[in-house]
C-alpha cells in the first residue's frame, strides 16, 4: 500500500483533471460549431453570388431571383433560406440578402440554436 502522501497526490491529480478537462472539450465543441457556421456561410455566399450574377446579366425580376435562389439553395443543401432583393432606381444598384437559420442547416447547433446568418452582396447593373 502507498503512503498517505502518495494518495494525496493522486487526489490532487484527479481534481486538476476534473477542473481542466472541460476547457479543451468546450474549445473543441466551439471549433466544430464555428467550422459548421463558416461552411453554411460559404454555401450561402455561393448562392447569393450566383443570384447577383443572374440578376445583372438577365435583368431578372425580384420574384424570379427569389425562385432561382430557392432552387439553388436546395441544390447546395440549405434549408429555409429567405431572400430579399433591393433595387435602387437611380443608380442601378442591386442588393441581394439571404437569411439562413443556422439550426435548420446544421443539426448539432448547441451554442447557437436561434442564430440566423445574414449574407448579402451588392452589384451594379449597367445598361447599354
N, C-alpha and C positions, 0 to 999 in steps of 0.2 A: 504494500500500500504506500501511496505517496504521502509526503508530509503535508502538513496543513498549508504551508507556503505554496506548494505546487497546486493544490486545489483552489486556492485563492486566485492564482494566476490564470487558471483555466476559466474561472468565473469572469475575470476581467476580460479575457478574450471573447467570451460569449456575449458579454454586454457590449463590447466595442463592435462586434459583428452585427448585433441587433440594432445598434444605433446607426452604423454607417452603411449597411446593406441597402436600405431604401433609397439612398441617394443615387447610385448607379442604375437602379431599377427604374426610378422615375425619369432619369435622364434618357434611358433607352426608350421608354414609352413616349416621351416627348419628342424624341428624334423620329420615331416612326410616324407620329401624328403630323409632324412638320413635313416630312417627306411625302406623306399622302396628300397634304394640302398643296404642296408645290406641284405634285402630279396633276391634281384636279385643276389647279390654276393654269398650268401649261396646256392642258386639253381645252380649257375654256378659251384661252388666248388663241389657240389654233382655230376654233370655231368662229370667234369674233373677227379674226383676220380674214378668214375666208368670206365671211358675210360682208365685210367692208370692201373687199376687192370686188365681190359680185355687185354690190350696190354702186360702186364707182364706174365699173365697166358697162353695166347694163342699164343703169338708171332705174333699178327695181323700186317698187313701191314698198311702203313700210310693212304691209301685210305679206308681201312676197318674201321680204327679208326675214320676217318672223317665222314663216312657214319653212323656209330653207334652213333657218337656224335650228328649228326643232328637228328637222331631218338629219342635219349634220351632227348635232349634239347626240342624238340617239345612236348614230353610227360610231361615234367615238366612246360611247358608254356613259354619257352624262344624263342624269335624270332630273326632271322638274326644273329645267332651266327657263328663265323668263328673259325676254329681250325687249329693250327699249331703244327705239330709233328716234333721234332728234336731228332735225334739219334746220339749218339757218338759211333763210331765203335770200338774204342779202349777199353773202359771200360764199355760198355753195359748200358749206361745211356740213359733213355728215358725222354724227357721233352715235356709235352703237355700244350699248351697255348690256352685259349679260349678268344676271344674278343667279348664283348657283348655291343651293343649300348644301352645306358640307356633309351633314349627317345622311342625306339621301344618296350621296355619291361615294361614301366610304363607310363601311359597316362598323368599323372599330373606333368611331369618334367618341372617345371617352372624355377628353378635356374640352372639346368644342362642339357640343351637341346642337346648339342653336345658332351657330355662326353661318353667315351667308357671305360667300365670296362675290364681290362686285368687280367685274373686269370690263374695261371699256377701251375703245380705240376711236380715234378721230381721224377723218380723212377729208381731203379737199377734192371736190369734183370739178373738173374743168369742162367747160362747154365749148364746142367747136365754133 
